[in-house]
Amino acid sequence: MPKQFDVEFKQRAVRLVNDRLAADKTMSLTKAIGVIAKKLGVAYETVRRWYHDPALNQDHEDGPLAEEVKRLRRENAELRQVNELLKAASAFFASEPGPRARK
């Protein structure tokens, strides 16, 4: 039967992962989760699921900052599409012969 953990324990594990990432900017998320999972005696996959659970991790993909990032990414994608369209139009019109001068 799987071991049951209370919400406070899960939040503590997530907080420890976030603290580890903040303390060592070069550490990957995978490594941080592995270190904390081993320290707490919990399976890696369990801590990973807790980390990605928005109810447990308030610092991860939640709140107004994450919404702004999503909005900016959508806007960036739209601007890239417009830029590609303008490049294609510019190339098209540059290749057309100009108006002929009357003789």
N, C-alpha and C positions, 0 to 999 in steps of 0.2 A: 504494500500500500504506500502511495507517495506521501512524503513528509509534508505537513502543512506549516506554512510560515505566516505569521501575522503581518499585517500591513506595515507596522512600524519597522519590522525587520527588513522587509522588502525596500522600504523607503531609505533606510539606513544604507543598505547595499548600493542602491542607486546613487545616493549622496556620496558614498565612498568612491564610486567609479568617477563621478563628476569631479570630486576633489583631486583624485589621482591625475585626471586629464588636465586639470587646471595647474597642478603643481609641475607637471612635466609635459610641456607643449609638444615635445617630439614623440611622445608615446601614442601609439595607435589605440583606437577604441577596443579592438580585439585583445590587445595585450593588457590594457587596463581592466577589462572585464575578467580576463583569465587570472590576473593577480588577485583581484578582490574575491573572485569565486573560490580560489584555493585558500585564501586567508579565512574565509567564512565557512569553508567546508561544504560548499554548495556547488552543484554542477554548473559548468560554464553556460550551457544553454538556458538554464533557469535564470541566471543573472542577466543574460542577454535579453531574454523576454521581458524581465522587469524593467530593464533600462529603456526599452522601446515602448513600454506601456505609458501612455500619456497621463493616466491617473496616478502613476507612481513617480514619474519624472517630470517635474514642473519646468526644469531647465531645458528639456529636449523637445523640439518641434511643437512648442506650445506658446500661446500668448501672442501679443500684438507684434512682437519682433518677427516671429516666424511668419505671420500673415503678411507683413511688409516684404519679407524676403520672397515669399511666393508671388506676391503682386509684382515685385520688381523683376523676377525671373520671367513671368508672363510678358511683361512689357518689353523686356530685353529680347525675347523670342520674336515678338511682333516687329520690333524695330529691325532686327536682323532680316526678317522676311521682306520688309519694305526696302531695306538697303539692297538686297539681292535683286529685287524687282527694278529698282532704279539703275543698278549696274547693267542689267540686261537691256533696259530701255535705252540707256546711254550708248551701249555697244551697237544696238540696232540702228539708232539714228545716226551714229557716226559712220556706219558702213553704207548708208544710203547716199547716192549721188545728190549733190546740192542742186539748187535751181540753176537752170542753164541761162547763161547770159545771151541776150538777143544780139544778133549781128546785123 
